[in-house]
């Protein structure tokens, strides 16, 4: 009989997340962690969900500067230089990962909260957590690692003698 020859290759591997769909969450300013909302590895989170609150003197100063600039321009006729300062101050807050909504709410209240919530920039599953309530954090320090598990990888070890049997699209 003519029929395709089938050879089963047995190996071991591990399931891991797709590296292209991984997110790392780090602050761009130093501070102290307040309340933690995402408190364990394996917890699913959605984009813009609060991760934790933070107390940061640097963030408070930047917010105070922005509030003062916006209040000053409301009471006086603002020259274009003042408008540029406001735009720059707001851009700094946006680059520090505050959302437009958060900034607008703080400006509307006119008072800076002691602890400011930090929101998730992406959806996924927490695969690593490096925050503890009350701990100090530095700018650039990785606090969370998220992975989107809609696609996963299987990393397998194959003997060199069986490598010629492999090709793209084989079922595993």
N, C-alpha and C positions, 0 to 999 in steps of 0.2 A: 504494500500500500504506500501511496505517496501521501505524506502529510507533513505539516511543519514540525520541526524538532523543537521541543520546549525544554529548557533547562531552568530549574528553580535555583535561585541564588539565595542562600540564607545568610543573613548577617545581623549585626545588632546596630542600633542607632538610637538617637534621642530626638524627641520632639522639642523644638524651640520656636521662638517667635521670629517673625520676619524682621530682620534688621532694618529694612527700609521703612517700616511702620512703627519705629520706636521713637518715643519722645523723652527728653530729659527736662526736668523742671528745676531751674535755678533762679535765684533772685539776682538783680543787678545792683543791689544795695545791701548793706549790712543791717542786721536787726536782731530781734528776739522773738522766738515763736510764742504765740499765745495759745489759743484753743486750736486743737487739731480735729478736723472733720473727717479726713481720710486717714484712718488709724491702723490699717493692717494691709499686708501684702495679699494680693488676690482680689482686692475690692474693685469692682467695676466703677468707673466714673465717667461722667459726661463732660463735654466741653462747657466751660463757664461755670462749672460746679465749684463751690468753695472748697479749697483744700485745707487751709488753716488761716489764722489771723496772725498779724505781725505788728510789733511795735518797732518803729525805726525812726530815730531822730532825723536822719537824712531825708527820709520820705516826708516827714512832717514839715521840715523846712521848705522842701520843694512845693508841697501843697500850700503852705502859708504864703509863699511867694506868689503862687498862681492866684490864690484868693485875693490877696492885696491888689495885684495888678488888675484883676477883673472888676473889683469894687471901685477902684480909682477911676477906671474908664467909664463906669456907669454914672459917676457923679460929675465928671468933667468931659469936655469935648476932647477925645483922645487923638493925638497926632499919630501919624502912620508909624512912627518909631515905637510908640507904646503898643500898638496893635501887633507889631512884629515881636515885641517882648512877650506878649501874651501867647502868641502862637508858638514861640520857642519854649516857653515854660510848659505849655500844654503838651507839646511834642515830647519833652523830657519825661513827663508823667506817662505818656503812652508808651514810650520806649522802655520804661520801667514796668511795663505790663499791667498798668491800671487800664480799665476800660473807659470808654467815653461816658458810659452810664455812671460808673463809680465817681469819676471826676465831677460830673454835673451834679450828682446828689450831694457831694461834699461842698461844692460851691453854693448850692441852693440853701443848705443848712447854714453855711458860713462858719462852721466850726469843724476842726479836724478831730476825728475820733482817735482815741488812744491806740486802739488796735484796728487795723485795716485788713479786710479779707483778701486773700490771694486766690484768684480763680484759675482753674485748670485751662491751659491753652489747647488741650486736645482731649478726645475721648479715648478710653482704653482700659486696660487692667493694670493695676499697680503691681509691678514686678520687683520693685525695690523701694524701700522707704528709709530715709535717713534723717527724720525729724523727731524730736522729743519736745514735749511741752516745756517752755521756759528756756530752752537751749539757745545759745547765740548762734547766728549763721552769718557767714561772710558772703560778699558778692562773688558770684560764680560757683559757689558750692552746690553740688548736685543734691537736691532734696528728695526728689522722686524720680523714678524711671517708670514710664508707661509703655505698654505694648498693645497694639491692636491685634487681637487674636482671631480676626476673621480669616486670615491666612496664616498658616504655620509652616515651618520647614521641618524636614526630617533630615538630620545629619547622620549619615551612615558611613561605616568603614567597610571598604570592599577590597578584597585581595587583588593584587596586581594581575594574577592569572585569570581572574573573572572580569576584569575591567573591559575587555574587548566585547563582552556580552551586554554591556550597558549602552543605552542610547536614550535620548530625550523622548519623553512620552510613555515610558514603560510604567505599567501599574506597579505600585508598591504596597 
